[in-house]
Amino acid sequence: MSNEDKFSDGEELLKILIRSAPNNLREIRFFDNFKISLEILGSFLEGWRGRPSLSILTSDPVYEGENYINLVKKYKDDGVIKDFRREI
């Protein structure tokens, strides 16, 4: 699977979650072949605003990059994200 396909799959999954996730969803785990671009993650988090704070767990080190860290901090400060961490 190419990186482009991985980003496409991640984008589609987040769109489905915004449309269909139950109000009691509090944690999302992304492992293996899911990659989410910075833009798509920002759009998802903006769409999640007003719902219960979300914990997001991932295994990919790409989310430890400075741009992702800054985005996550912004949404943590706004109360959209409760926790965002990488688990191996």
C-alpha positions as CSV (number, residue, x, y, z in Angstrom):
1,M,0.0,0.0,0.0
2,S,1.4,3.4,-1.0
3,N,1.7,6.3,1.4
4,E,-0.9,8.1,-0.8
5,D,-3.3,5.3,-0.2
6,K,-2.6,5.3,3.5
7,F,-3.4,9.0,3.7
8,S,-6.5,8.5,1.6
9,D,-7.7,5.7,3.9
10,G,-7.0,7.8,7.0
11,E,-8.9,10.8,5.6
12,E,-11.9,8.6,4.7
13,L,-12.0,7.1,8.2
14,L,-12.0,10.5,9.9
15,K,-14.8,11.7,7.7
16,I,-16.9,8.7,8.7
17,L,-16.1,9.3,12.4
18,I,-17.3,12.9,12.2
19,R,-20.5,11.8,10.5
20,S,-21.3,8.6,12.4
21,A,-19.3,8.4,15.7
22,P,-21.5,7.9,18.8
23,N,-21.5,10.7,21.4
24,N,-19.8,8.5,23.9
25,L,-16.7,7.8,21.7
26,R,-13.7,8.9,23.8
27,E,-10.7,7.1,22.3
28,I,-9.4,6.4,18.9
29,R,-6.3,4.2,18.1
30,F,-4.5,4.4,14.8
31,F,-2.0,1.7,14.1
32,D,-0.3,0.0,11.2
33,N,-1.3,1.4,7.8
34,F,-3.2,4.5,8.8
35,K,-1.5,7.9,8.2
36,I,-3.3,11.2,8.5
37,S,-2.0,14.4,7.0
38,L,-1.7,17.5,9.1
39,E,-4.4,19.2,7.2
40,I,-6.9,16.3,7.5
41,L,-6.1,15.9,11.2
42,G,-6.8,19.6,11.7
43,S,-10.1,19.4,9.8
44,F,-11.1,16.3,11.9
45,L,-10.3,18.0,15.2
46,E,-12.2,21.1,14.2
47,G,-15.2,18.9,13.3
48,W,-14.9,17.2,16.7
49,R,-15.2,20.5,18.5
50,G,-18.2,20.5,20.9
51,R,-18.0,16.8,21.6
52,P,-16.4,15.0,24.6
53,S,-12.6,15.4,24.6
54,L,-10.9,12.6,22.6
55,S,-7.8,10.5,23.4
56,I,-5.9,9.5,20.3
57,L,-3.3,6.8,20.3
58,T,-1.0,5.9,17.4
59,S,2.1,3.8,16.6
60,D,3.5,6.0,13.9
61,P,6.4,8.4,14.8
62,V,5.4,10.9,12.1
63,Y,2.9,12.3,14.7
64,E,5.9,13.3,16.9
65,G,7.0,16.0,14.3
66,E,6.9,19.6,15.3
67,N,3.9,20.5,13.2
68,Y,1.8,17.7,14.6
69,I,2.9,18.6,18.1
70,N,1.8,22.2,17.6
71,L,-1.5,21.2,16.2
72,V,-2.2,18.7,19.0
73,K,-1.2,21.3,21.6
74,K,-3.7,23.8,20.1
75,Y,-6.6,21.4,20.3
76,K,-5.6,20.2,23.8
77,D,-5.6,23.8,25.0
78,D,-9.1,24.1,23.4
79,G,-10.3,20.9,25.1
80,V,-10.9,19.0,21.9
81,I,-8.1,16.5,22.7
82,K,-7.7,14.9,26.1
83,D,-4.6,12.9,25.2
84,F,-2.5,12.3,22.1
85,R,0.3,9.8,22.4
86,R,2.4,7.2,20.6
87,E,2.4,3.7,21.8
88,I,4.7,1.0,20.4
